[in-house]
Amino acid sequence: MGKLEGKVAVITGGSSGMALASARRFVEEGAYVFITGRRQEALDEAVKLIGRNVTGVRGDASNLDDLDRLFNIVKREKGKIDILYASAGTGEAVHREVANALPSWEGKTVIDATNAFPVPEELDGLPSSAFVAKAFTGAKLVKGFNHLIAATLAADPIVEGGHRVVFLSSDDEDAIAPVADLAKQLGFAPVKLGSLTRVAAGARTRPHLGPAHLPGFVQEGAVIDLRPM
């Protein structure tokens, strides 16, 4: 039995890139996934590539009507959402529309796997994760799984006797633990970088350094992908 057996995942922008790689991995672990994409041809190809336990829904994640239609389809066919992976669509209005997929996020954890490049003006100086968190009122937010390229994320995380590293940060220590456990179940080696505020401050003072350059965090036997992204 897979580690995500019986779970339902919704992945926006799931017809390409890291989101498609994640969708494939979720299905391999037993989940049923709904993926979205703007181009029908690319969406059909993604569904064919995933092969099973997948529904493709054409739509634009920045279009609120398309998001409503997506969640209505999920509700009608599966009746629940266990995993929400928002990799497409920008702006607070879109975040809030995605957040409306559930009546309440109280007690739930949101994993932010996005990277804001270039940094949108609407962030108004906030770290991108803090901006996302504003939409999911009551939820605990963890930043993670955002530094690996799609091909690496889709590959076996056990490499040369070690485990591929994923970096996690959150302002809520209690929220990191279950996400770290999930990463371990999937075969990764989670590395806790501390609070979002600390990580964001480090990025501002040393913008040329990525997480892989942070000393003292890498566990023995872990593997880091240092190839250019």
C-alpha positions in Angstrom: 0.0 0.0 0.0 1.3 3.4 -1.0 1.9 6.2 1.6 -0.9 8.3 0.1 -3.4 5.5 -0.5 -7.0 6.9 -0.5 -5.9 10.6 -0.6 -7.2 13.1 -3.1 -4.9 15.8 -4.4 -5.7 18.9 -6.4 -2.7 20.3 -8.3 -3.1 23.5 -10.3 -0.7 23.9 -13.2 -0.1 20.2 -13.0 0.4 19.7 -16.8 4.1 20.6 -16.7 7.2 21.1 -14.6 7.5 20.5 -10.9 3.7 20.2 -10.4 3.5 17.4 -13.0 6.5 15.6 -11.4 4.7 15.9 -8.0 1.4 14.6 -9.5 3.2 11.5 -10.9 4.8 10.9 -7.5 1.5 11.3 -5.6 -0.1 8.7 -7.9 2.8 6.3 -7.4 2.1 6.6 -3.7 -1.6 5.8 -4.1 -3.3 9.2 -4.4 -5.9 10.2 -6.9 -5.0 13.6 -8.5 -6.8 16.3 -10.3 -4.5 18.5 -12.4 -5.2 21.7 -14.3 -3.7 23.3 -17.4 -4.6 26.0 -19.8 -3.7 24.1 -23.0 -5.8 21.0 -23.7 -3.0 19.3 -25.7 -0.5 19.6 -22.8 -3.2 18.6 -20.3 -4.0 15.4 -22.3 -0.3 14.6 -22.6 0.1 15.0 -18.9 -2.8 12.7 -18.1 -1.4 10.1 -20.5 2.0 10.4 -18.9 0.6 9.9 -15.4 -1.4 7.0 -16.7 -3.9 6.3 -13.9 -5.8 7.8 -11.0 -5.9 11.2 -12.6 -8.4 13.7 -14.0 -7.4 16.6 -16.2 -9.4 19.8 -15.9 -8.7 22.5 -18.4 -8.6 25.9 -16.8 -6.6 29.0 -15.9 -5.6 29.1 -12.2 -5.7 32.8 -12.3 -9.4 32.8 -13.4 -11.8 32.6 -10.5 -14.6 31.0 -12.6 -12.2 28.3 -13.7 -11.3 27.6 -10.1 -14.9 27.4 -9.1 -15.5 24.9 -11.8 -12.5 22.8 -10.8 -13.6 22.5 -7.2 -17.1 21.7 -8.2 -15.8 18.8 -10.3 -13.7 17.6 -7.4 -16.6 17.8 -4.9 -18.9 16.0 -7.3 -16.5 13.1 -8.1 -14.6 12.7 -4.9 -16.3 14.8 -2.2 -13.1 15.9 -0.5 -9.6 17.4 -0.9 -6.7 15.9 1.2 -3.8 17.7 -0.5 -3.9 21.1 -2.2 -0.9 21.9 -4.3 -1.2 25.4 -5.8 1.6 25.8 -8.3 -0.1 28.2 -10.7 -2.1 31.4 -10.3 -0.9 34.6 -8.6 -2.3 37.4 -6.5 -4.2 37.5 -3.3 -7.5 37.1 -5.0 -6.4 33.8 -6.5 -5.0 32.6 -3.2 -8.2 33.4 -1.4 -10.3 31.6 -4.1 -8.2 28.5 -3.6 -8.5 28.8 0.1 -12.3 28.8 -0.4 -12.0 25.2 -1.4 -12.5 24.3 2.3 -14.9 25.9 4.7 -12.1 26.3 7.3 -8.3 25.9 7.4 -8.2 25.9 11.2 -5.8 23.2 12.4 -4.5 22.4 8.9 -1.0 22.8 7.5 -0.4 24.4 4.1 2.9 23.6 2.3 4.0 26.5 0.2 6.2 25.1 -2.7 6.1 28.3 -4.8 8.9 30.7 -5.7 8.1 34.3 -6.4 10.5 35.3 -9.2 10.4 38.1 -10.0 9.0 39.4 -6.8 5.5 40.8 -7.4 5.0 44.4 -6.2 1.8 43.3 -4.4 4.0 41.5 -1.8 4.7 44.9 -0.4 8.0 43.8 1.2 6.5 40.6 2.7 8.1 37.2 2.2 6.1 35.4 -0.4 5.0 32.7 2.2 3.7 35.4 4.5 1.6 36.7 1.6 0.3 33.2 0.9 -0.5 32.7 4.6 -2.8 35.7 4.6 -5.2 33.8 2.4 -5.4 30.7 4.5 -6.6 32.1 7.7 -6.1 29.7 10.7 -3.7 27.4 8.8 -0.1 26.7 9.8 2.3 27.3 6.9 5.5 25.5 6.0 7.8 26.5 3.1 9.3 23.5 1.5 9.9 21.3 -1.6 10.5 24.5 -3.6 14.3 24.2 -4.4 14.3 21.0 -6.5 13.9 21.0 -10.3 11.0 18.9 -11.6 13.2 16.1 -13.0 14.9 15.7 -9.6 11.7 15.8 -7.6 10.2 13.0 -9.8 13.3 10.8 -9.4 14.0 8.3 -6.7 15.1 10.4 -3.7 17.5 7.7 -2.5 20.8 8.5 -4.2 24.2 6.8 -3.8 23.3 5.5 -0.4 21.9 8.9 0.8 18.6 10.7 0.7 17.8 13.8 -1.3 17.5 16.8 0.9 14.4 19.0 1.2 14.5 22.3 3.1 11.7 23.3 5.4 11.0 26.5 7.3 8.1 27.7 9.3 7.2 30.2 12.0 5.4 27.4 13.8 7.7 24.6 15.0 4.8 22.3 15.6 3.9 22.5 11.9 7.3 21.4 10.6 7.2 18.0 12.4 4.4 16.4 10.3 5.8 17.8 7.1 9.2 16.5 7.9 7.6 13.1 8.6 5.9 13.2 5.2 9.2 14.0 3.5 10.8 11.0 5.3 7.9 8.7 4.2 8.6 9.8 0.6 12.3 9.0 0.9 13.7 12.5 1.4 15.9 13.9 4.2 14.2 16.9 5.7 16.4 19.8 6.9 14.9 22.4 9.1 16.1 25.9 8.4 14.2 27.7 11.2 11.6 30.4 11.0 10.4 32.0 7.8 11.5 35.4 9.1 15.0 34.1 9.6 15.2 32.5 6.2 13.8 35.6 4.4 16.3 37.8 6.2 19.1 35.6 5.1 17.9 35.7 1.5 17.8 39.5 1.6 21.3 39.9 3.0 22.8 37.1 0.9 20.7 37.0 -2.3 23.5 35.0 -4.2 23.3 32.1 -1.7 20.7 29.3 -1.9 19.6 26.9 0.8 22.3 24.4 -0.3 25.0 26.9 0.9 23.8 27.1 4.5 26.5 25.5 6.7 25.8 23.0 9.4 22.3 21.9 8.4 23.0 18.9 6.2 22.7 15.5 7.8 25.4 12.9 7.3 24.7 10.8 4.3 22.3 13.3 2.7 22.6 14.3 -0.9 22.2 17.8 -2.3 21.4 18.6 -5.9 23.8 21.5 -6.7 23.1 21.6 -10.5 22.0 24.9 -11.9 18.3 25.4 -11.9 
